[in-house]
Amino acid sequence: RDFSRAIDAYLKVTSAHSSSHDYLEEVWENAVKIAMNHVSDRISEVVATVAKRLIEIRRFAQAAELYEGIDNYAEALEVYMQGGLWDQAKALTRSQAPQYAQMVEQRHVAFLQGAQDGDELVMGGNAAEGIDVYAQRGDWRKALEVAQSQGPAMLLKYATLHSSVLMNSGDFVGAAKIFGQYGTDVGKPSHIALYRRLYTQLLAEQPESSAHAEARAELRELRSMLVKVIGALKSAGEAPAVVDEFERVMWVSTLLAAKAISGQRNHKHSAAKLAVCALKYVSDMPADKAFYEAGMASKLAGKLDMAFVFLNRYLDITEAIEEGDSHTGLDNSDFVDTEIPFEFALPEREYLSEDEREKVRDFVLE
């Protein structure tokens, strides 16, 4: 009998001849059986042809099993993975092809990452990759929850990443809250620079976004963050100058928070004293904001002479900012024999709008 011609006859049947996938599978597998039993030199060719056709009709498991039947485990694994049959692929590596186990695992992880399936990655023991997927999806609650279960290093890594994302979107209060809740990592200079940028932004918050509600949310979250930063700096044996810097900012934020609480409770004289006291640290906060708030708090407390001095200083600073001038040209005669520094950096942007600055000018001129 001509077995080779019989094989060719079976292989001539294609999906163009029938829409029944079960029928097509049966016909093609007959070709494989004949090759295996009678035409050994065509086994590889026929298996490859039939497997390709089975893949086309999405019979991945059957195609892979054909390759397994001739011990072609590499092709069998490719077909299983192509069909998303990861359990079968891993089972094959455990039973017959351990040399491919790492490759299959890496491909599975890459597949799950592409499919954004964080849950499957985590359950499969690939926590870091799963957390990355959660982060990419913006599911930071889940990302931090899983990171927390992986230990402090993993938690700090993703807390820092989340805070960076929040800062880039302008949510500085939210970023500080994350650091206050999950901790800080001072092991890298870039992280310390991140905390420095964050406190600079929060201390410069505009009045419309920093009302007395809850005694200034940005100051509350800033202080929570600074507690963690200072503790981490001391534990790491960081340079005293860096520790001193963050401790000063902590004191400034405490003074400003106390001032906000006093204002909220209508304790005008206390608020004025605290605002003036904060001027001692004008080098650590936006200078125009510091003098403006001291002036307005003094005005509310009925201390008009002090209000005039501080608000006049505020206007001098705003003019220097507009002209790109240096603070060295400011008149310091009103602050001789005080603890208020003469030397401080000018802010990059104005604290108040032009309309609000005009109101201050009107008061000073009166």
C-alpha positions as CSV (number, residue, x, y, z in Angstrom):
1,R,0.0,0.0,0.0
2,D,1.2,3.6,-0.7
3,F,1.1,5.1,2.8
4,S,2.8,8.3,1.7
5,R,0.0,9.0,-0.9
6,A,-2.5,8.4,1.8
7,I,-0.8,11.0,4.0
8,D,-0.9,13.5,1.2
9,A,-4.6,12.8,0.6
10,Y,-5.5,13.5,4.2
11,L,-3.4,16.7,4.1
12,K,-5.2,17.9,1.0
13,V,-8.3,18.4,3.2
14,T,-8.2,22.0,4.5
15,S,-10.6,24.4,6.3
16,A,-11.8,25.4,2.8
17,H,-13.4,21.9,2.5
18,S,-15.1,21.9,5.9
19,S,-16.1,24.3,8.6
20,S,-16.1,21.6,11.3
21,H,-12.9,21.9,13.3
22,D,-13.5,18.5,14.9
23,Y,-13.7,16.8,11.4
24,L,-10.5,18.6,10.3
25,E,-8.6,17.6,13.4
26,E,-9.6,14.0,12.9
27,V,-8.6,13.9,9.3
28,W,-5.2,15.6,9.9
29,E,-4.4,13.4,12.9
30,N,-5.0,10.4,10.6
31,A,-2.1,11.7,8.5
32,V,0.0,11.8,11.6
33,K,-0.9,8.3,12.7
34,I,0.0,6.9,9.3
35,A,3.4,8.7,9.3
36,M,4.2,7.4,12.7
37,N,3.3,3.8,12.0
38,H,4.4,3.5,8.4
39,V,6.5,6.4,7.0
40,S,9.0,7.3,9.8
41,D,11.0,9.6,7.6
42,R,8.0,11.9,7.2
43,I,7.0,12.1,10.9
44,S,8.6,15.5,11.6
45,E,7.3,17.1,8.4
46,V,3.7,15.8,8.9
47,V,3.6,16.8,12.6
48,A,4.8,20.3,11.7
49,T,2.2,20.7,9.0
50,V,-0.7,19.4,11.1
51,A,0.4,21.3,14.1
52,K,0.5,24.5,12.1
53,R,-3.0,23.9,10.8
54,L,-4.3,23.1,14.3
55,I,-2.9,26.4,15.5
56,E,-4.7,28.2,12.7
57,I,-8.0,26.8,14.0
58,R,-6.9,27.5,17.6
59,R,-6.5,23.9,18.7
60,F,-3.3,24.8,20.6
61,A,-3.3,22.0,23.1
62,Q,-3.7,19.4,20.4
63,A,-0.9,20.9,18.3
64,A,1.4,21.0,21.3
65,E,0.6,17.4,22.2
66,L,1.7,16.3,18.7
67,Y,5.1,17.9,19.3
68,E,5.3,16.2,22.7
69,G,4.6,12.9,21.0
70,I,7.8,13.2,19.0
71,D,9.8,14.6,22.0
72,N,10.1,18.1,20.4
73,Y,9.5,19.8,23.7
74,A,10.8,23.2,22.5
75,E,8.1,23.5,19.9
76,A,5.5,22.1,22.2
77,L,6.3,24.8,24.7
78,E,6.1,27.5,22.1
79,V,2.6,26.3,21.1
80,Y,1.4,26.1,24.7
81,M,2.7,29.7,25.3
82,Q,1.2,31.0,22.1
83,G,-2.1,29.6,23.1
84,G,-1.8,31.1,26.6
85,L,-1.8,27.6,28.1
86,W,0.8,28.5,30.8
87,D,-0.1,25.7,33.2
88,Q,0.4,23.1,30.6
89,A,3.7,24.7,29.6
90,K,5.0,24.7,33.2
91,A,3.8,21.1,33.7
92,L,5.8,20.0,30.7
93,T,8.9,21.7,32.0
94,R,8.5,20.0,35.3
95,S,8.0,16.5,33.8
96,Q,10.1,16.5,30.7
97,A,11.9,19.7,29.9
98,P,13.4,21.4,33.1
99,Q,16.0,23.1,30.9
100,Y,13.2,25.4,29.6
101,A,11.7,26.2,33.0
102,Q,13.3,29.6,33.4
103,M,12.5,30.6,29.9
104,V,8.8,29.7,30.3
105,E,8.6,31.6,33.6
106,Q,10.2,34.7,32.1
107,R,7.8,34.6,29.2
108,H,4.8,34.1,31.5
109,V,5.8,37.1,33.6
110,A,6.3,39.3,30.5
111,F,2.9,38.1,29.2
112,L,1.2,39.0,32.5
113,Q,2.9,42.4,32.6
114,G,1.7,43.1,29.1
115,A,-1.8,42.0,30.0
116,Q,-1.7,44.2,33.2
117,D,-2.6,41.1,35.3
118,G,-1.0,42.1,38.6
119,D,-3.0,39.7,40.7
120,E,-1.8,36.6,38.7
121,L,1.8,37.8,38.9
122,V,1.6,38.2,42.7
123,M,-0.1,34.9,43.2
124,G,2.6,33.3,41.0
125,G,5.3,34.5,43.3
126,N,6.4,37.5,41.1
127,A,5.5,40.2,43.6
128,A,7.9,42.9,42.2
129,E,6.5,42.5,38.7
130,G,2.9,42.5,40.0
131,I,3.5,45.7,42.0
132,D,4.9,47.3,38.8
133,V,1.7,46.4,37.0
134,Y,-0.4,47.9,39.8
135,A,1.7,51.0,39.7
136,Q,1.4,51.3,35.9
137,R,-2.4,51.0,36.2
138,G,-2.4,53.7,38.9
139,D,-3.7,51.3,41.5
140,W,-1.4,52.6,44.2
141,R,-3.5,51.3,47.1
142,K,-2.9,47.7,45.9
143,A,0.7,48.4,44.9
144,L,1.6,49.7,48.4
145,E,-0.5,46.9,50.1
146,V,1.5,44.2,48.3
147,A,4.8,46.1,48.7
148,Q,4.2,46.3,52.5
149,S,4.0,42.5,52.6
150,Q,7.4,42.3,50.9
151,G,9.3,44.2,53.6
152,P,10.5,47.7,54.4
153,A,12.8,48.1,51.4
154,M,10.1,47.3,48.8
155,L,7.6,49.5,50.6
156,L,9.9,52.5,50.7
157,K,10.8,52.0,47.0
158,Y,7.1,52.2,45.9
159,A,6.1,54.8,48.4
160,T,8.9,57.0,46.9
161,L,7.7,56.2,43.4
162,H,4.1,57.0,44.2
163,S,5.1,60.3,45.9
164,S,7.2,61.3,42.9
165,V,4.2,60.7,40.6
166,L,2.0,62.8,42.9
167,M,4.6,65.6,42.9
168,N,4.8,65.6,39.1
169,S,1.1,66.0,39.0
170,G,1.2,68.9,41.4
171,D,-0.2,67.1,44.4
172,F,2.4,68.0,47.0
173,V,0.2,67.5,50.0
174,G,-0.6,64.0,48.8
175,A,3.1,63.2,48.3
176,A,3.9,64.4,51.8
177,K,1.1,62.3,53.2
178,I,2.5,59.1,51.6
179,F,5.9,59.8,53.1
180,G,4.4,60.5,56.5
181,Q,2.4,57.3,56.4
182,Y,4.9,54.8,54.9
183,G,8.3,56.4,55.8
184,T,11.3,57.8,54.0
185,D,14.5,56.6,52.5
186,V,17.5,58.8,52.9
187,G,20.0,56.4,51.4
188,K,20.3,58.3,48.2
189,P,21.1,62.0,47.7
190,S,18.3,62.2,45.2
191,H,15.8,61.2,47.8
192,I,17.0,64.0,50.2
193,A,16.7,66.4,47.3
194,L,13.1,65.1,46.8
195,Y,12.2,65.9,50.4
196,R,13.8,69.3,50.1
197,R,11.8,70.1,47.0
198,L,8.7,68.9,48.7
199,Y,9.1,71.1,51.8
200,T,10.0,74.0,49.6
201,Q,6.7,73.6,47.6
202,L,4.6,73.1,50.7
203,L,5.9,76.1,52.5
204,A,5.2,78.2,49.4
205,E,1.5,77.1,49.1
206,Q,-0.7,79.8,47.8
207,P,-3.3,81.3,50.1
208,E,-6.2,80.0,48.0
209,S,-5.0,76.4,48.5
210,S,-4.0,76.8,52.2
211,A,-7.0,78.2,54.0
212,H,-7.4,77.5,57.7
213,A,-9.4,74.4,57.1
214,E,-8.0,71.7,59.4
215,A,-5.3,74.1,60.4
216,R,-3.6,73.9,57.0
217,A,-3.5,70.4,55.7
218,E,-0.2,70.9,53.9
219,L,1.6,71.8,57.1
220,R,0.1,68.8,58.9
221,E,1.3,66.4,56.2
222,L,4.6,68.2,56.0
223,R,5.3,67.8,59.7
224,S,4.4,64.1,59.5
225,M,6.8,63.7,56.7
226,L,9.6,65.6,58.4
227,V,9.3,63.5,61.5
228,K,10.1,60.4,59.3
229,V,12.9,62.3,57.4
230,I,14.7,63.5,60.5
231,G,14.5,60.1,62.2
232,A,15.9,58.4,59.1
233,L,18.7,61.0,58.8
234,K,19.8,60.5,62.4
235,S,19.6,56.7,62.1
236,A,21.7,56.9,58.9
237,G,24.3,59.1,60.6
238,E,23.8,61.9,58.0
239,A,25.8,65.1,58.2
240,P,24.7,67.4,61.1
241,A,24.2,70.3,58.6
242,V,21.6,68.3,56.7
243,V,19.8,67.2,60.0
244,D,19.9,70.8,61.2
245,E,18.3,71.9,57.9
246,F,15.3,69.6,58.2
247,E,14.9,70.3,62.0
248,R,14.7,74.0,61.2
249,V,12.1,73.4,58.6
250,M,10.2,71.2,61.1
251,W,10.2,74.1,63.6
252,V,9.1,76.6,60.8
253,S,6.2,74.3,59.9
254,T,5.3,74.0,63.6
255,L,5.2,77.7,64.0
256,L,3.1,78.2,60.9
257,A,0.7,75.5,61.9
258,A,0.3,77.1,65.4
259,K,-0.3,80.4,63.7
260,A,-3.0,78.8,61.5
261,I,-4.7,77.3,64.5
262,S,-4.6,80.6,66.3
263,G,-6.1,82.3,63.3
264,Q,-8.8,79.6,63.1
265,R,-9.7,80.2,66.7
266,N,-9.6,84.0,66.3
267,H,-6.6,84.4,68.6
268,K,-5.3,87.4,66.7
269,H,-2.4,88.4,69.0
270,S,-1.1,84.9,69.3
271,A,-1.2,84.5,65.5
272,A,0.7,87.8,65.1
273,K,3.4,86.8,67.5
274,L,3.9,83.4,65.8
275,A,4.1,85.0,62.4
276,V,6.7,87.5,63.5
277,C,8.6,84.7,65.3
278,A,8.7,82.7,62.0
279,L,10.6,85.6,60.3
280,K,13.7,84.4,62.2
281,Y,13.7,81.5,59.7
282,V,13.0,83.5,56.6
283,S,16.0,81.9,54.9
284,D,14.1,78.5,55.1
285,M,10.8,79.7,53.6
286,P,9.6,82.0,50.8
287,A,10.6,85.5,52.0
288,D,7.7,87.4,50.4
289,K,5.2,85.0,51.9
290,A,6.8,85.3,55.4
291,F,6.8,89.1,55.5
292,Y,3.3,89.3,54.0
293,E,1.8,86.9,56.6
294,A,3.6,88.7,59.4
295,G,2.3,92.0,58.2
296,M,-1.3,90.8,57.7
297,A,-1.3,89.0,61.1
298,S,0.0,92.2,62.8
299,K,-2.7,94.3,61.0
300,L,-5.4,92.0,62.2
301,A,-4.0,92.2,65.7
302,G,-4.2,96.0,65.6
303,K,-0.4,96.4,65.5
304,L,-0.4,98.8,62.5
305,D,3.2,100.1,62.9
306,M,4.5,96.5,62.7
307,A,2.2,95.8,59.9
308,F,3.5,98.7,57.9
309,V,7.2,97.6,58.4
310,F,6.6,94.0,57.4
311,L,4.3,94.8,54.4
312,N,6.7,97.5,53.2
313,R,9.4,94.9,53.3
314,Y,7.1,92.5,51.4
315,L,6.7,95.1,48.7
316,D,10.5,95.7,48.5
317,I,10.9,91.9,48.0
318,T,8.2,91.7,45.3
319,E,9.8,94.6,43.4
320,A,13.2,92.9,43.6
321,I,11.6,89.7,42.2
322,E,10.0,91.6,39.3
323,E,13.3,93.3,38.5
324,G,15.4,90.1,38.9
325,D,17.4,92.0,41.5
326,S,19.2,90.6,44.6
327,H,18.0,90.9,48.2
328,T,21.4,92.6,48.9
329,G,19.9,95.9,47.7
330,L,17.1,95.9,50.3
331,D,17.0,98.5,53.0
332,N,17.7,96.6,56.3
333,S,17.5,99.6,58.7
334,D,14.2,98.5,60.2
335,F,15.6,95.2,61.1
336,V,18.9,96.2,62.8
337,D,19.3,94.6,66.3
338,T,16.6,92.0,65.5
339,E,17.0,88.2,64.9
340,I,15.4,88.6,61.4
341,P,18.1,87.7,58.8
342,F,19.2,90.2,56.2
343,E,20.5,87.4,53.9
344,F,17.9,85.2,52.2
345,A,17.2,84.0,48.7
346,L,14.4,85.6,46.6
347,P,11.6,83.3,45.6
348,E,11.3,82.3,42.0
349,R,7.7,83.2,41.8
350,E,5.4,85.7,43.5
351,Y,3.3,84.6,46.4
352,L,0.3,86.9,45.6
353,S,-1.4,87.9,42.4
354,E,-1.0,91.4,41.1
355,D,-4.4,92.4,42.4
356,E,-3.6,91.3,45.9
357,R,-0.2,93.0,45.8
358,E,-2.0,96.2,44.8
359,K,-4.1,96.0,47.9
360,V,-1.0,95.8,50.0
361,R,0.5,98.8,48.2
362,D,-2.7,100.8,49.0
363,F,-2.5,99.9,52.7
364,V,1.2,100.9,52.9
365,L,0.6,104.2,51.1
366,E,-2.3,105.1,53.4
